[in-house]
Amino acid sequence: MNLEQLLVATQPLDVVGSMTMAISGLACDSRKVQAGTLFFALPGAKVDGFDYLPQAVQAGAVAVVAERLPDVCVEGVCYVKVANARQAMAAIAAAYYGHPTAKVPVIGVTGTNGKTTTTYLLESIFKQAGFSPAVFGTIECRFGDVQYEAAITTPESLDLLQMMAEFLQKGADVLILEVSSHALEQHRVDGIEFNAAVFTNLTQDHLDYHETFERYFASKRRLFTELLGEGIAVINRDDTWGADLLQENPQWIAFGLDDRADVYPLHVTVGRDQIDATFTSPQGDVVIKSGMIGDFNVYNLLGAVATAQQLGIGNAAISKGITQAPQVPGRVEKVKNDKNVLALVDYSHTPGALDQALKTLSKLQPKRLLTLVGCGGDRDKGKRPMMAAAAVKYSDLAIFTSDNPRTEDPLEILVQMKSGAVAAGSQELDMTQAADADGFIVIPDRREAIEFACMLAHSGDMLLVAGKGHENYQIVGTKKNHFDDREELDRVLNGANNSEALPSETGDDRHV
């Protein structure tokens, strides 16, 4: 497309150079620039794309969009100054790829917890109704046999819109995406025309970035008040922030556990192996039989049912779609074993998610509930004591270990977790006491911690390995090592051969 045509989508503050050249590609990474590319110089927390203008131009960029102009402009290159480079990129990418989201229903799911599960449920429901949905989320971006690994929950607008255009060309007719607070704050979904938006909940996470709950909520709220337009909103009214959000528009749909909501359960049974329920709504009753477990998943089911109904899907297709929905990777995922231990891997990496997961498991009255959990480095430090407090509140034994320490000292992270457990009234045990006493122990090496937990677990016990879920890596320093909680549990509980994962990833046998 011609650059001048593309710039109609935004409002340049200044332009230096000719706008008549053809644009053959878009990039916000100078390493992906080819001849004829329009390069977006995005400001970042650690790296500023403006610093890579020389590399982009040398690689063949014929135009640049940035929030400031360089001191020296290269002849033959058009420099476009804008107020917000990410907003401009979203608008231009939407135009370049032919406004792909204007052609099909688009559903955005936001909230602290439950986004991935809700998208999986919606995908299964829409497939049952005869649609061909594409999904963009934390685990992957996928349609049919095409899968792209997800580096972050919501990609940059340029990458997202390019994938959407590709999937539509391959036959997708519904787009379902997880929308993170970072993506909303950074305008990564600004070029998307949403038909429906779901709000799951808001609990502590990402306060290292947003600083306050109010700012965190403001970023989520933006999906509904700025981007949704006249579309459908489906909101968890049992969440305090969700109840506030519902005040924005009386036409928005509420789901919850009682009849104050538009969609709620007439009855619900959460068992060790499944959820059985009947949900009622203005569109009639829906019989629910789901292989998921957990009270928190009742909310995910309610949100998915309400959204599908609002988009015209019949109750029979909804019911069957839920029954046939696959296990969501790393979301209360069972690891089968012959020890009769209910071994679960879950992505619960926030205090609210861990609290809800353990609260549900404790209701199932296991002989003993063992929880293994850590906290990621270079992330919200305030949630670490809260995570530990949630773990000891419900568990007979909590095992604190490393998650993805990144560039932080894993032992410092564990010290912060210990403070929360002690403040909650729990006592630290040594490994010889762990089989009989209640409390917590600290084992910094995650592989060693999993092995120890499996050794302690006996028939009738439950073992929750929390925090990393579907992740098949552990980040230590800046290095990403292969590590999968599910593989580790399978290896120890069932004697599976996982030679690739055997060497220690943390190499940390220090004491906390």
C-alpha positions in Angstrom: 0.0 0.0 0.0 1.0 3.6 -0.5 2.3 5.3 2.6 0.0 8.3 2.2 -3.0 5.9 2.2 -1.8 4.3 5.4 -1.3 7.6 7.2 -5.0 8.4 6.8 -5.5 6.0 9.6 -3.6 8.1 12.1 -2.9 11.8 12.7 0.8 12.7 12.1 2.2 15.6 14.0 4.9 16.2 11.4 6.2 14.5 8.3 9.7 14.8 6.8 10.1 13.4 3.3 7.9 12.1 0.5 4.8 10.0 1.4 4.4 8.6 -2.1 6.4 5.4 -1.7 4.8 1.9 -1.7 5.0 0.0 1.6 5.7 -3.8 1.3 5.8 -4.7 5.0 5.5 -3.5 8.6 7.9 -4.1 11.4 8.6 -2.9 15.0 11.7 -5.0 15.3 14.7 -3.7 13.3 15.9 -7.3 12.8 12.7 -8.0 10.8 13.1 -5.0 8.4 13.4 -5.7 4.7 13.4 -3.5 1.6 10.2 -1.4 1.5 9.3 -1.8 5.2 7.5 0.8 7.3 9.4 0.7 10.7 7.7 1.6 14.0 10.1 2.9 16.6 8.4 1.9 19.8 9.5 3.2 23.2 9.9 0.5 25.8 10.8 0.0 29.5 14.2 -1.4 28.7 14.8 -0.7 25.0 13.8 2.3 22.8 13.1 1.4 19.2 14.2 4.9 18.3 17.8 3.9 19.0 17.6 1.3 16.2 16.6 3.7 13.4 20.0 3.4 11.7 19.8 -0.4 11.6 16.2 -0.3 10.3 17.1 2.2 7.5 20.2 0.3 6.6 18.1 -2.9 6.3 15.8 -1.2 3.9 13.1 0.7 5.8 11.7 3.4 3.5 9.5 5.0 6.2 9.7 5.4 10.0 6.9 6.2 12.5 8.2 7.5 15.8 7.4 9.9 18.6 10.2 12.2 17.7 12.3 13.0 14.7 16.0 12.3 14.4 18.5 15.1 14.2 19.6 13.9 10.8 17.1 12.5 8.3 18.3 10.1 5.6 17.4 11.1 2.1 14.8 8.9 0.5 13.3 7.9 3.9 10.0 9.4 5.1 10.0 10.2 8.8 6.5 10.5 10.5 6.2 12.0 13.9 3.1 10.9 16.0 1.9 11.5 19.5 1.8 7.7 20.4 3.7 5.2 18.3 1.8 2.2 19.5 -1.6 3.8 18.8 -0.4 4.8 15.3 1.0 1.3 14.7 -2.4 -0.3 15.7 -4.3 1.9 13.3 -1.9 1.6 10.4 -1.6 -2.2 10.9 -5.4 -2.5 10.8 -5.5 -0.6 7.6 -2.6 -2.5 6.0 -4.1 -5.9 6.7 -7.6 -4.9 5.5 -9.3 -4.4 8.8 -9.6 -8.1 9.4 -11.6 -7.8 12.6 -14.4 -5.9 10.9 -15.4 -9.1 9.0 -16.1 -11.6 11.8 -17.3 -11.7 15.4 -14.4 -10.8 17.8 -14.5 -11.8 21.5 -12.0 -10.3 24.1 -11.6 -11.9 27.5 -9.9 -9.8 30.2 -9.4 -10.2 34.0 -6.6 -11.4 36.3 -7.6 -15.1 36.3 -9.7 -17.3 34.1 -8.9 -15.8 30.7 -7.3 -18.9 29.1 -9.9 -21.3 30.4 -12.8 -19.0 29.2 -11.2 -18.9 25.7 -10.9 -22.7 25.5 -14.6 -23.1 26.6 -15.7 -20.5 24.0 -13.6 -22.2 21.3 -15.3 -25.6 22.0 -18.8 -24.1 22.1 -18.3 -22.2 18.8 -16.9 -25.4 17.1 -20.0 -27.3 18.3 -22.2 -24.6 16.8 -20.5 -25.0 13.4 -18.1 -22.2 13.5 -14.3 -22.2 12.9 -12.8 -20.1 15.7 -9.2 -18.9 16.0 -7.8 -18.3 19.5 -5.1 -15.9 20.6 -3.8 -16.3 24.2 -1.3 -17.1 26.9 -0.5 -20.6 25.7 -0.5 -20.1 21.9 -2.2 -18.4 18.9 -3.9 -21.1 16.9 -6.3 -22.0 14.1 -6.7 -25.5 12.7 -3.3 -27.0 12.3 -1.5 -23.7 12.5 0.0 -22.8 15.9 2.3 -20.0 17.0 3.9 -20.1 20.4 2.8 -17.1 22.6 5.7 -15.1 24.0 3.2 -12.9 25.9 -0.5 -13.1 26.5 -1.5 -10.4 23.9 1.1 -9.8 21.1 1.9 -6.4 19.6 -0.9 -5.1 17.4 1.1 -5.5 14.3 1.7 -9.2 14.9 -1.8 -9.8 16.2 -3.5 -8.3 13.2 -1.2 -10.1 10.8 -2.1 -13.4 12.4 -5.8 -12.6 12.3 -5.6 -11.8 8.6 -3.8 -15.0 8.0 -6.3 -17.1 10.0 -9.3 -15.4 8.3 -7.7 -16.3 4.9 -7.4 -19.9 6.1 -11.1 -20.0 7.0 -11.5 -18.7 10.6 -14.9 -17.0 11.2 -14.7 -16.2 14.9 -11.7 -14.6 16.7 -11.3 -15.2 20.5 -8.5 -13.5 22.3 -7.2 -13.0 25.8 -6.7 -9.3 26.5 -4.1 -8.4 29.1 -3.9 -5.2 31.1 -0.5 -4.5 29.6 -2.0 -4.8 26.1 -4.8 -2.4 26.9 -2.4 0.1 28.5 0.0 -0.1 25.6 -2.7 0.1 22.9 -1.9 -3.4 21.4 -5.5 -4.1 20.7 -6.6 -0.6 19.5 -6.9 -1.7 15.9 -9.4 -4.5 16.8 -13.2 -4.1 16.5 -14.6 -6.1 19.4 -18.2 -7.5 19.3 -18.1 -8.9 22.8 -15.9 -8.5 25.9 -15.8 -10.6 29.1 -14.6 -9.5 32.5 -13.6 -12.4 34.7 -12.2 -10.8 37.9 -9.5 -8.5 39.3 -7.1 -9.7 42.0 -3.6 -8.7 42.8 -1.1 -9.0 40.0 1.1 -6.7 37.8 1.2 -4.0 40.5 4.9 -3.7 39.7 3.7 -2.2 36.4 0.3 -0.5 37.2 1.4 0.5 40.8 -2.2 0.7 42.1 -5.4 -1.4 41.8 -7.2 1.7 40.5 -4.8 2.0 37.6 -4.8 -1.8 37.0 -8.7 -1.6 36.8 -8.6 1.5 34.6 -6.6 -0.5 32.0 -9.1 -3.3 32.0 -12.0 -0.9 31.9 -10.7 0.6 28.7 -11.8 -2.6 26.8 -15.4 -1.9 27.7 -15.6 1.9 27.7 -13.3 2.8 24.7 -12.9 -0.2 22.5 -16.2 -2.2 22.7 -18.5 0.4 21.3 -22.0 -0.9 21.0 -20.9 -4.5 21.5 -21.9 -7.1 24.2 -20.3 -7.0 27.6 -20.4 -10.0 30.0 -19.2 -9.3 33.5 -18.7 -11.1 36.8 -20.9 -9.2 39.2 -19.6 -11.2 42.2 -16.2 -9.5 41.7 -16.1 -6.0 43.4 -14.5 -4.4 40.4 -16.9 -6.2 38.1 -19.9 -4.8 40.0 -18.4 -1.3 39.6 -17.9 -1.9 35.9 -21.6 -3.0 35.5 -22.6 0.5 36.6 -21.3 1.9 33.2 -24.1 0.4 31.2 -27.5 -1.1 32.3 -27.6 -3.2 29.1 -24.5 -5.2 30.0 -24.9 -8.8 31.1 -24.0 -10.0 34.6 -23.1 -13.5 35.7 -22.7 -14.7 39.2 -23.7 -17.3 41.8 -27.2 -15.9 42.7 -30.2 -14.5 41.1 -28.9 -10.9 41.2 -27.1 -11.9 38.0 -28.6 -12.5 34.6 -26.9 -15.9 34.3 -26.5 -17.9 37.5 -26.7 -21.6 38.7 -30.0 -23.2 39.8 -27.8 -25.9 41.3 -24.1 -26.8 41.1 -22.0 -29.7 42.3 -18.2 -29.5 42.2 -16.7 -32.9 42.5 -13.3 -34.5 42.5 -13.6 -35.2 38.7 -16.2 -32.9 37.3 -18.7 -30.1 37.6 -22.4 -30.8 37.3 -24.8 -27.9 37.2 -27.8 -26.2 35.6 -27.4 -22.6 34.7 -30.5 -20.4 34.1 -30.7 -17.2 32.1 -33.2 -15.1 30.0 -32.3 -17.5 27.1 -33.4 -20.5 29.1 -31.6 -23.2 31.2 -28.3 -24.9 30.2 -27.3 -28.3 31.6 -23.6 -28.3 32.4 -21.4 -31.4 32.6 -17.7 -30.4 32.6 -14.5 -32.4 33.2 -13.1 -29.3 35.0 -13.0 -29.0 38.8 -13.0 -26.1 41.1 -15.4 -23.4 42.3 -13.5 -20.8 40.3 -14.2 -22.8 37.1 -18.0 -22.4 37.8 -17.4 -18.7 37.1 -15.5 -19.5 33.9 -18.3 -21.7 32.8 -20.9 -19.0 33.6 -19.0 -16.4 31.7 -18.6 -18.6 28.6 -22.3 -19.6 28.7 -23.5 -16.0 29.0 -21.2 -14.8 26.2 -22.2 -17.6 23.8 -25.9 -17.0 24.4 -25.5 -13.3 23.8 -23.8 -14.1 20.4 -26.7 -16.3 19.4 -25.4 -19.8 20.1 -28.2 -22.2 21.1 -28.2 -23.8 24.6 -27.9 -27.4 23.2 -24.6 -26.4 21.4 -23.4 -24.6 24.5 -24.0 -27.7 26.7 -22.4 -30.1 24.3 -19.5 -27.7 23.6 -18.7 -27.6 27.3 -18.9 -31.3 27.7 -16.5 -31.8 24.9 -14.1 -29.0 25.8 -10.5 -30.3 26.1 -8.4 -30.2 29.2 -6.8 -26.7 29.3 -3.0 -27.1 29.5 -1.7 -26.2 33.0 -5.1 -25.2 34.4 -5.9 -27.6 37.2 -4.4 -30.2 34.8 -4.4 -33.8 36.2 -1.3 -35.9 36.0 -2.4 -39.5 36.0 -0.5 -41.9 38.3 -0.9 -45.4 39.9 -0.4 -44.0 43.4 -4.1 -42.8 43.6 -2.7 -39.3 44.3 -4.7 -36.5 42.7 -1.7 -34.6 41.2 -2.6 -31.3 39.7 -0.6 -28.6 37.8 -2.1 -25.2 37.8 -1.1 -21.7 36.5 -2.3 -20.0 39.7 0.4 -17.4 40.1 -1.7 -14.7 41.9 -2.9 -14.8 45.5 -6.6 -14.8 44.4 -6.1 -17.7 42.0 -4.1 -19.8 44.5 -6.6 -19.1 47.3 -9.5 -20.2 45.1 -7.8 -23.3 43.8 -6.8 -24.5 47.3 -10.2 -23.6 48.8 -11.9 -25.8 46.3 -9.4 -28.7 46.8 -9.8 -28.6 50.5 -13.6 -29.0 50.1 -12.9 -32.3 48.4 -11.5 -33.5 51.8 -8.3 -35.2 50.8 -6.4 -37.2 53.3 -3.7 -34.6 53.0 -3.3 -31.5 50.8 0.2 -30.7 49.7 1.0 -27.5 47.8 4.2 -26.6 46.0 4.5 -23.0 44.9 7.0 -20.3 44.1 6.8 -16.7 42.9 8.4 -15.2 39.7 11.3 -12.8 39.8 11.2 -9.3 38.3 7.4 -9.2 38.9 5.0 -7.9 41.6 6.8 -8.4 44.9 3.8 -7.4 47.0 2.0 -10.6 46.1 4.7 -13.0 47.4 3.8 -13.0 51.1 0.1 -13.2 50.1 0.8 -16.2 47.9 2.6 -18.0 50.8 -0.3 -17.1 53.2 -2.8 -18.6 50.8 -0.7 -21.7 50.5 -0.5 -22.4 54.3 -4.1 -21.4 54.9 -5.5 -24.5 53.2 -2.6 -26.9 52.9 -1.4 -29.5 55.4 2.0 -28.9 54.0 3.2 -26.1 51.8 6.5 -26.4 49.9 8.0 -23.1 48.8 10.4 -23.3 45.9 11.7 -21.4 42.8 9.4 -20.4 40.0 11.0 -18.2 37.3 13.5 -16.3 39.4 14.8 -14.4 36.3 17.4 -11.8 37.4 16.4 -11.9 41.1 18.1 -14.0 43.7 15.6 -16.9 44.3 16.5 -17.1 47.9 15.4 -13.5 48.4 12.1 -14.3 46.8 11.7 -17.2 49.2 12.5 -15.1 52.2 9.6 -12.8 51.2 7.3 -15.8 50.9 8.4 -17.1 54.3 7.4 -13.8 55.9 3.9 -14.2 54.7 3.6 -17.8 55.9 4.9 -16.9 59.4 2.6 -13.9 59.6 -0.3 -16.2 58.8 0.6 -18.3 61.8 2.4 -21.2 60.1 5.6 -22.8 61.2 8.6 -23.7 59.2 9.5 -27.4 59.3 12.6 -29.3 58.4 12.4 -32.1 55.9 12.3 -34.8 58.6 9.1 -33.3 60.1 7.3 -32.8 56.8 5.7 -36.3 56.7 3.8 -35.8 59.9 3.5 -32.2 60.9 1.6 -29.2 59.4 3.4 -26.2 58.2 5.8 -25.3 55.4 9.3 -26.1 54.2 11.6 -24.4 51.8 13.4 -26.3 49.0 14.9 -23.7 46.5 15.5 -26.2 43.6 12.1 -26.8 41.9 13.0 -30.3 40.7 14.1 -31.4 44.1 11.0 -29.9 45.6 8.7 -31.8 43.2 10.6 -35.1 44.0 10.2 -34.5 47.7 6.5 -33.7 47.4 5.9 -36.9 45.4 7.7 -38.9 48.0 5.4 -37.6 50.7 2.2 -38.0 48.7 0.2 -41.2 49.4 -3.1 -42.7 48.3 -6.0 -40.3 48.9 -3.7 -37.2 49.0 -3.9 -34.2 46.7 -0.7 -32.5 45.4 -1.0 -29.1 43.7 2.0 -27.9 41.9 1.2 -24.2 41.3 2.5 -21.2 39.5 3.9 -22.3 36.1 1.1 -24.3 34.7 1.5 -24.9 30.9 5.0 -23.4 30.9 7.7 -25.8 29.7 10.6 -23.7 30.8 12.2 -22.0 33.8 13.9 -18.7 33.4 17.1 -18.4 35.6 18.9 -15.1 35.0 18.3 -14.4 31.4 18.5 -18.1 30.3 15.4 -20.1 29.5 15.9 -23.8 30.5 13.6 -26.6 29.7 11.4 -27.5 32.7 7.8 -28.8 32.7 6.0 -29.4 36.0 3.8 -32.0 34.3 6.8 -33.9 33.0 8.5 -33.8 36.4 5.4 -35.2 38.1 5.0 -37.9 35.5 8.7 -38.8 35.8 8.6 -39.2 39.6 5.1 -40.6 40.1 5.2 -43.0 37.2 8.9 -43.5 36.6 8.7 -41.9 33.2 12.0 -41.3 31.4 12.6 -37.6 30.9 16.3 -37.4 30.4 16.1 -34.0 28.8 14.8 -32.5 32.0 17.1 -34.3 34.5 19.9 -31.8 35.2 19.1 -29.3 37.9 17.9 -26.0 36.4 18.6 -23.8 39.4 21.7 -25.5 40.7 20.8 -23.8 44.0 21.3 -25.8 47.2 21.7 -22.9 49.5 19.5 -22.5 52.5 17.0 -19.7 53.2 
